[in-house]
Amino acid sequence: MRTTITLDDDVAALIQEARQSRGGSFKKILNDALREGLVSLQRPAPRKKAYRTPSVSLGGCLLGSIDDVAEVLAVAEDEGFN
């Protein structure tokens, strides 16, 4: 297939460098680069390992029962609870 493309300056420079180091025509270098890039795009991205937050001991509960909201508020406000 014959087509016209516009290359960014940095891409054109990379193709020129590849032509000088590997030898070969512009067409061959461009087709090889596109082929390799397109195959790479079709591969699934590698999965990153999930981060696990390290656990630490915070000690025991300082209240008798945290289910009793009135008691928790009284202790938090330094009041005696009856």
Summary of the structure (lengths in Angstrom):
residues: 82
radius of gyration: 32.9
end to end distance: 88.4
largest distance: 91.0
contacts: 104
relative contact order: 0.06
helix: 48%
strand: 0%
